[in-house]
Amino acid sequence: MTDSTQNHEENQLSTEHLRSVRSFVLRQGHMTAAQQRAIDTMWPQFGIDYQDAIIDLNQYFGRGNPKVLEIGFGMGTATVEIAKRLPETDFLAIDVHGPGVGNILKLIEEKQAGNIRVMRHDAVEVVENMLADGALSGIHIFFPDPWHKKRHHKRRLVQPHFVEKLLPKLAIGGYIHMATDWEEYAVQMLEVLSGFDSLQNTAEDYAPTPDYRPETKFEARGKRLGHGIWDLVFKRIK
């Protein structure tokens, strides 16, 4: 994929997915040769193309193990590490950033993380149109764009109407795990999740970071600068 092709595709995404809720902010970026090679060679096995139809995730993974949806994996480093720590869980990782997609595929190959499948699409449409009700045992949303300016808060992903779309896909007993380094967004996340009777907080307010979530370089740098990190883990109880 050339840079011009990537730009054309992301421009198409920008016009096709103007929605009240979007899972992403379109970003331009340079695709390295290694990332492009990973897409060319690994996508047939580990990529899933968008389709406007419910899919059987067990078919794509070749087994009936628990399925976790990750929305916005960045460059994929943490996602691959989590998948290695939880080999009996399958991960559907979604992002639209081309270099990130290439990088996670490269890492899947390097780390032999066969329990990940990757999509490059708006996660909102994937949730609405491709996932069966009760298909997921977990949902991960780590460090979503906080949209710092107050006038942009409406663009934030974690809002009641988006969680309403997620909940039917989550099996009873499944969990939603979110993390942010922006305290004001953490407060909003806590308020949104606490507003659903079908969800129960696993902690009094913010949860200790689960063992499976590794500390990212971005996170470690933030801690050195005195930034806080907030994890939230809620369980679907009904």
C-alpha positions as a printed Julia matrix, in Angstrom:
238×3 Matrix{Float64}:
   0.0     0.0    0.0
   1.53    3.34  -1.01
   1.19    6.51   1.05
  -1.15    7.96  -1.6
  -3.34    4.85  -1.47
  -3.41    5.01   2.32
  -4.35    8.69   2.24
  -7.1     7.96  -0.28
  -8.49    5.15   1.87
  -8.45    7.27   5.02
 -10.14   10.12   3.17
 -12.83    7.63   2.15
 -13.2     6.55   5.75
 -13.51   10.19   6.78
 -16.44   10.8    4.43
 -18.11    7.42   4.84
 -18.13    7.35   8.61
 -19.32   10.81   9.65
 -21.39    9.64  12.6
 -22.63   10.8   15.98
 -20.19    8.32  17.53
 -16.92    7.2   16.01
 -14.33    4.94  17.51
 -11.38    6.76  16.03
  -9.64    9.91  14.9
  -8.16    9.54  11.44
  -4.4    10.04  11.52
  -1.88   10.17   8.74
   1.34    8.29   9.2
   4.27    6.82   7.35
   4.07    3.1    6.67
   7.47    1.47   7.06
   8.57   -1.25   4.68
   8.33   -3.81   7.48
   4.78   -2.74   8.35
   3.71   -2.91   4.72
   5.28   -6.34   4.31
   3.4    -7.53   7.39
   0.1    -6.35   5.91
   0.86   -7.98   2.57
   1.85  -11.32   4.07
  -0.11  -11.59   7.36
  -3.48  -10.07   6.51
  -4.89  -13.18   4.78
  -4.41  -15.18   8.0
  -4.89  -12.61  10.75
  -6.93   -9.82   9.16
 -10.72   -9.64   8.97
 -12.35   -7.46   6.32
 -15.44   -5.48   7.21
 -18.77   -6.88   6.06
 -22.31   -5.79   6.76
 -23.28   -9.14   8.28
 -22.98  -10.99  11.59
 -19.87  -13.18  11.68
 -18.98  -16.25  13.71
 -15.82  -15.29  15.6
 -15.14  -18.92  16.48
 -14.76  -19.63  12.78
 -12.13  -16.93  12.35
 -10.13  -18.1   15.37
 -10.69  -21.79  14.79
 -11.83  -22.41  18.35
 -14.57  -21.57  20.84
 -12.48  -19.79  23.47
 -13.56  -16.51  25.14
 -13.45  -13.49  22.85
 -12.3    -9.99  23.85
 -12.81   -6.89  21.7
 -10.1    -4.22  21.85
 -11.04   -0.83  20.42
  -8.05    1.32  19.44
  -4.81   -0.66  19.8
  -2.37    2.05  18.67
   0.81    0.32  17.55
  -0.31   -2.98  19.06
   2.51   -3.55  21.52
   0.27   -3.84  24.6
  -2.33   -5.87  22.71
   0.21   -8.5   21.7
   1.63   -8.63  25.21
  -1.85   -9.16  26.68
  -2.55  -11.88  24.14
   0.67  -13.64  25.13
  -0.26  -13.4   28.82
  -3.76  -14.77  28.13
  -3.21  -17.51  25.53
  -6.6   -19.12  26.17
  -8.42  -15.89  25.23
  -8.94  -14.65  21.66
  -8.64  -10.94  20.83
 -10.38   -8.99  18.07
  -8.29   -5.81  17.77
  -9.7    -2.85  15.83
  -8.03    0.39  14.72
  -7.92    2.48  11.56
  -4.33    3.76  11.66
  -2.48    2.06   8.81
   1.02    1.96  10.38
  -0.49    0.6   13.6
  -2.24   -2.18  11.68
   1.02   -3.03   9.96
   2.91   -2.96  13.23
   0.55   -5.23  15.15
   0.66   -7.75  12.31
   4.48   -7.61  12.4
   4.39   -8.2   16.17
   1.94  -11.08  15.81
   4.45  -12.76  13.53
   7.47  -11.97  15.72
   5.83  -13.0   18.99
   3.81  -15.89  17.54
   0.61  -14.45  18.99
  -1.88  -16.56  17.08
  -4.87  -15.58  19.26
  -5.33  -12.12  17.68
  -7.35  -11.08  14.66
  -7.11   -7.53  13.31
  -9.6    -5.18  11.66
  -9.01   -1.77  10.1
 -12.43   -0.17  10.32
 -14.67    2.0   12.45
 -15.33   -0.11  15.56
 -18.81    1.39  15.93
 -19.89   -0.17  12.63
 -18.22   -3.46  13.53
 -20.09   -3.57  16.84
 -23.4    -2.65  15.23
 -23.24   -4.88  12.18
 -20.79   -7.74  12.65
 -20.89   -8.95  16.26
 -23.6   -11.25  17.56
 -25.28  -10.5   20.87
 -23.42  -12.17  23.72
 -20.39  -12.92  21.54
 -17.85  -11.19  23.8
 -16.47  -12.08  27.2
 -14.6    -8.8   27.49
 -14.12   -5.33  25.99
 -10.9    -3.3   26.27
 -10.73    0.44  25.63
  -7.29    1.7   26.65
  -6.29    5.36  26.49
  -8.89    6.62  24.01
  -8.48   10.16  22.73
  -9.53   12.4   25.66
 -10.45   15.39  23.47
  -9.09   17.81  26.04
 -11.03   20.92  25.04
 -14.48   21.12  26.59
 -16.15   21.97  23.28
 -14.8    18.69  21.89
 -16.0    16.44  24.75
 -18.96   15.35  22.64
 -16.45   13.58  20.37
 -15.28   11.29  23.14
 -15.9     7.62  22.54
 -17.05    6.71  26.05
 -20.57    8.09  26.22
 -23.87    6.45  27.21
 -25.12    5.92  23.65
 -21.93    4.06  22.7
 -21.95    1.86  25.79
 -25.58    1.05  24.94
 -24.32   -0.37  21.63
 -21.63   -2.42  23.38
 -23.64   -4.0   26.17
 -25.76   -6.41  24.08
 -22.57   -7.88  22.6
 -21.17   -8.62  26.05
 -22.17  -11.93  27.63
 -23.55  -12.02  31.16
 -20.51  -12.19  33.41
 -18.35  -10.44  30.83
 -16.38   -7.31  31.64
 -15.54   -3.87  30.29
 -12.03   -2.62  31.08
 -11.13    0.99  30.34
  -7.98    2.96  31.15
  -7.04    6.61  30.77
  -4.33    9.01  31.9
  -6.71   11.97  31.83
  -8.43   12.36  35.21
 -11.41   14.34  33.97
 -12.09   11.66  31.36
 -11.74    8.99  34.05
 -14.48   10.73  36.01
 -16.69   10.74  32.91
 -15.99    7.05  32.26
 -16.92    6.21  35.85
 -20.15    8.2   35.6
 -21.13    6.63  32.27
 -20.49    3.02  33.31
 -22.09    3.54  36.72
 -25.24    4.73  34.98
 -26.1     1.23  33.7
 -27.99   -1.08  36.04
 -26.71   -4.06  34.07
 -23.1    -3.2   34.98
 -21.43   -3.62  38.35
 -18.17   -1.96  39.32
 -15.58   -4.51  40.44
 -13.97   -1.86  42.66
 -15.19    0.91  44.94
 -14.4     3.42  42.2
 -11.21    2.92  40.15
  -9.72   -0.55  39.9
  -6.14   -1.68  40.4
  -4.52   -2.37  37.06
  -5.19   -6.03  36.21
  -2.11   -8.2   35.87
  -2.76   -8.83  32.19
  -2.48   -5.13  31.19
   1.19   -4.19  30.71
   2.54   -0.73  31.31
   3.09    1.02  27.99
   6.05    3.3   27.23
   3.58    6.18  26.97
   2.16    5.28  30.38
   5.58    4.96  32.01
   6.62    8.34  30.65
   3.44    9.89  31.99
   4.05    8.43  35.44
   7.57    9.88  35.45
   6.01   13.26  34.73
   3.6    12.81  37.61
   0.53   11.9   35.57
  -2.05    9.57  37.05
  -3.44    6.41  35.47
  -7.01    5.28  36.06
  -8.35    1.79  35.3
 -12.04    0.92  35.43
 -13.36   -2.65  35.34
 -17.11   -3.24  35.26
 -18.89   -6.6   34.99
 -22.17   -7.24  33.19
 -24.53   -8.76  35.74
 -27.83   -8.8   33.82
